[in-house]
Amino acid sequence: MEDFIFKVCIFGDGGVGKSTLIKRYLSGTFDEAMKITIGVDFHIKKLEIENDRITLQIWDFAGEDRFRMLLPSYMRGARGGIFMYDVTRYTSLKNLEKWLKVVRSIDKNIPLIMVGSKIDLQEFRSVESTFAMELAEQFEFLGYAECSSKTGQYVDGVFDLLTQIVLENQK
């Protein structure tokens, strides 16, 4: 059995659901009244996949412009990342290139996935899955997923996908 520690970062505009995704993943709960992240938050999750023990260090970055300057220093040493957007808010994709420029300036080969949040709000969807998948391919993300932190739908799958990609990249 091998032990791995992977620093993974979640980034994207404010209000897309980064913190609620992490809370659902770690505790299985949803908090309708989550407070805005100031700067960065840090969490730990221990996993076993096949014969590997994995510790995920999950770094949650505030999405507001005034905090984006912190991202480069906190990205150092990251093994993977999630760019998150809100499927009900097309504008949450407008800064995709800015986020990627910052992240890839630290490590141009960092494994990244793109995740659409809030799929429980289908009636308000403004970003179609096919369009988002095309964007993910265009910007060379290694995976694409959608989830709902409110219902828990596909939340574990998001982290399973990222962990598998990071693990394959490590070996």
C-alpha positions in Angstrom: 0.0 0.0 0.0 1.3 3.4 -1.0 0.6 6.7 0.7 0.0 9.9 -1.3 -0.7 13.5 -0.3 -2.3 15.6 -3.0 -2.9 19.3 -2.8 -5.9 20.2 -4.9 -7.4 23.6 -5.5 -10.9 24.7 -6.3 -11.3 28.0 -8.1 -13.9 30.0 -10.0 -16.0 33.1 -9.6 -17.7 34.0 -6.3 -21.1 32.3 -5.6 -20.7 29.3 -7.9 -20.8 26.8 -5.0 -17.1 25.9 -4.3 -17.5 26.0 -0.5 -20.8 24.2 -0.5 -19.3 21.5 -2.8 -16.5 20.9 -0.3 -18.9 20.9 2.7 -21.2 18.3 1.0 -18.2 16.2 0.1 -16.6 16.3 3.6 -19.7 16.2 5.8 -22.6 15.1 3.6 -24.5 18.3 4.5 -25.7 21.3 2.6 -25.8 24.8 4.2 -28.1 27.2 2.4 -26.6 30.1 4.3 -22.9 29.5 3.6 -20.8 32.6 4.1 -18.5 34.0 1.5 -15.0 32.7 1.5 -12.4 35.3 2.5 -9.1 34.6 0.9 -8.7 30.8 1.1 -10.0 27.9 3.2 -8.2 24.6 3.7 -9.7 21.1 4.3 -8.5 17.5 4.5 -10.1 14.3 3.2 -8.5 10.8 3.6 -9.4 8.1 1.0 -8.4 4.6 0.1 -8.4 3.8 -3.6 -7.4 0.2 -4.5 -4.1 -0.2 -2.7 -3.4 3.5 -2.2 -4.0 5.7 0.9 -4.6 9.2 -0.3 -4.9 12.4 1.7 -6.5 15.2 -0.3 -5.6 18.7 0.9 -8.5 20.7 -0.6 -7.8 24.4 -1.0 -11.0 26.6 -1.5 -10.2 30.0 -3.2 -12.4 33.0 -2.8 -13.9 33.9 -6.2 -13.9 37.7 -5.9 -11.5 39.7 -8.0 -9.8 41.2 -5.0 -8.7 37.8 -3.8 -7.4 36.4 -7.2 -4.0 37.9 -6.5 -3.6 35.3 -3.7 -4.1 32.3 -6.0 -0.5 32.1 -7.4 1.1 31.7 -4.0 -1.4 29.2 -2.8 -1.3 27.2 -6.0 2.3 26.2 -5.6 2.7 22.5 -5.1 -0.9 21.7 -6.2 -1.3 18.4 -8.0 -4.7 19.1 -9.5 -7.5 21.6 -9.6 -11.2 22.1 -10.2 -12.5 25.1 -12.1 -16.1 25.5 -11.0 -18.9 27.5 -12.6 -22.7 27.8 -12.0 -24.9 26.2 -14.7 -27.6 28.8 -14.0 -25.3 31.8 -14.4 -23.6 32.1 -17.8 -21.5 35.0 -16.5 -19.7 32.6 -14.2 -17.8 31.4 -17.3 -16.7 34.9 -18.3 -13.5 34.8 -16.2 -12.5 31.3 -17.2 -9.5 32.4 -19.2 -8.3 34.8 -16.4 -8.5 31.9 -13.9 -6.7 29.5 -16.2 -4.0 32.1 -17.0 -3.2 32.5 -13.3 -3.4 28.7 -12.5 -1.3 27.7 -15.5 1.3 30.4 -14.9 2.3 28.4 -11.8 2.2 25.0 -13.6 1.2 24.8 -17.2 0.7 21.0 -17.0 -1.4 20.9 -13.8 -4.3 18.4 -14.2 -7.6 20.3 -14.2 -11.2 19.4 -14.4 -14.2 21.7 -15.1 -17.3 21.3 -13.0 -20.8 22.8 -13.4 -22.7 23.3 -10.2 -26.3 23.7 -9.2 -27.8 21.1 -11.6 -30.8 20.8 -9.2 -31.9 24.1 -10.7 -32.5 22.7 -14.2 -35.4 25.2 -14.9 -32.9 28.1 -14.5 -30.0 26.5 -16.5 -28.3 29.0 -18.9 -25.2 26.9 -19.8 -26.0 23.7 -21.7 -23.8 20.7 -20.9 -22.7 20.3 -24.5 -21.5 23.9 -24.7 -19.6 23.5 -21.4 -18.0 20.2 -22.5 -16.8 21.9 -25.7 -15.3 24.7 -23.6 -13.6 22.1 -21.4 -12.1 20.4 -24.4 -11.1 23.8 -26.0 -9.2 24.8 -22.8 -7.7 21.3 -22.3 -9.4 20.2 -19.1 -8.8 16.5 -18.5 -12.4 16.0 -17.4 -15.8 17.5 -17.1 -18.6 16.9 -14.6 -21.7 18.5 -13.2 -23.1 18.2 -9.7 -25.5 19.5 -7.1 -24.2 20.2 -3.6 -27.8 20.7 -2.5 -28.9 17.2 -3.4 -25.5 15.6 -3.2 -25.9 14.3 -6.8 -22.5 13.5 -8.4 -20.5 15.3 -5.6 -18.4 12.3 -4.8 -17.9 11.7 -8.5 -16.3 15.1 -8.9 -13.7 14.3 -6.4 -13.3 10.7 -7.6 -12.6 12.0 -11.1 -10.1 14.5 -10.0 -8.4 12.1 -7.6 -8.1 9.4 -10.3 -6.6 11.9 -12.8 -4.1 13.2 -10.2 -3.2 9.6 -9.1 -2.6 8.5 -12.8 -0.5 11.7 -13.3 1.6 10.8 -10.2 2.4 7.2 -11.2 
